[in-house]
């Protein structure tokens, strides 16, 4: 069985006027992604840095990725990009 990543939605490229605008957009996207992955994590663009400050959310994400790798390795699923 082969697993292929799928792009959930397309987003248009939009140039940013400043690095602050770019940083805000990145925090907004990452907060949305993390809140979809972890519904119990109350994260948004306004509290993004505070939620990640302790490292708990990142360790949780790492652990889940690591466990998924073990499962895939045991099932011998081939992953291609």
Secondary structure by P-SEA (a helix, b strand, c coil): cbbbbbccccccbbbbccaaaaaaaaaaaaaaaaaaacccccccccccccccccaaaaaaaaaaaaaaaaaaaaacccccc
